[in-house]
Amino acid sequence: MREENKILYINACVREESRTRRLAERVLSHLQGEVTELNLEALSLRPLNRESLARREALLAAGDRSDPMLAPALAFAAADEIVLAAPYWDLSFPASVKTWIEHINCIGISFAYGPYDRPYGLCRAKRLFYVMTAGRPIMPANSGFAQLRELCTCFYGIPETVLFAAQGLDLRGADVEAILSDTAERIDKWFRDQKI
Ligand SMILES: Cc1cc2nc3c(=O)[nH]c(=O)nc-3n(C[C@H](O)[C@H](O)[C@H](O)COP(=O)(O)O)c2cc1C
């Protein structure tokens, strides 16, 4: 029997009326399998500090993966599909996403080092969907998305990163619903074209 597709939904949306979440839900509606949501607001991960970093290194060295501290990394590495919903904050993503990245970057779980110290990925997913909305135009570098994409290709072994972005939502006179439905249509089209 084929194992069910494991979909990991990383929800970094903060506002009750989040537009990013609406678009992420559109992406999720196209995916089939068991969805596990990691709500970063509710999870309140803490940035690594001297003590937690040392504790994590001790756990990894001992091969002990039962500690809840390693759960975000284990879930990330085991997922078949990943959807990350992150509003555009301060030209990047919310700090909760950076903290989550610190927690999933575990040597021996999400990546490892091979010959010549080259990192190679240990993650199962073939693709990560990055969903974002921005109040103004997104800067050409799109640094939050670029960071995730580079981590996926250089470290996690996730070859494809798909960006769905809506921008200009907070500009005076913006037709928010039109921008969102245009982005939703692009999402639908992407899935139609992929036939997944
Ligand atoms: C703390 C904070 C920082 C923001 N920084 C930016 C920014 O740098 N550039 C921008 O275009 N919009 C910025 N915005 C606006 C949001 O990107 C925009 O409102 C987005 O649609 C919010 O997503 P949400 O509806 O899912 O909460 C910021 C909003 C907040 C609350």
The ligand as a Gaussian input file, in Angstrom:
#p B3LYP/6-31G(d) Opt

LIG

0 1
 C        5.501000      44.323000      10.665000
 C        5.160000      44.558000       9.216000
 C        6.161000      44.797000       8.304000
 C        5.861000      45.018000       6.957000
 N        6.874000      45.262000       6.067000
 C        6.568000      45.447000       4.758000
 C        7.605000      45.670000       3.816000
 O        8.788000      45.715000       4.132000
 N        7.261000      45.841000       2.511000
 C        5.950000      45.780000       2.081000
 O        5.706000      45.884000       0.887000
 N        4.953000      45.556000       2.973000
 C        5.230000      45.391000       4.281000
 N        4.222000      45.158000       5.182000
 C        2.842000      44.997000       4.687000
 C        2.506000      43.528000       4.481000
 O        3.448000      42.907000       3.642000
 C        1.149000      43.331000       3.826000
 O        0.142000      44.015000       4.525000
 C        0.817000      41.841000       3.746000
 O       -0.236000      41.632000       2.830000
 C        0.440000      41.295000       5.104000
 O        0.081000      39.955000       4.961000
 P       -1.213000      39.350000       5.687000
 O       -2.445000      39.994000       5.079000
 O       -1.121000      37.905000       5.397000
 O       -1.072000      39.660000       7.146000
 C        4.502000      44.972000       6.532000
 C        3.494000      44.715000       7.457000
 C        3.804000      44.518000       8.793000
 C        2.693000      44.267000       9.783000

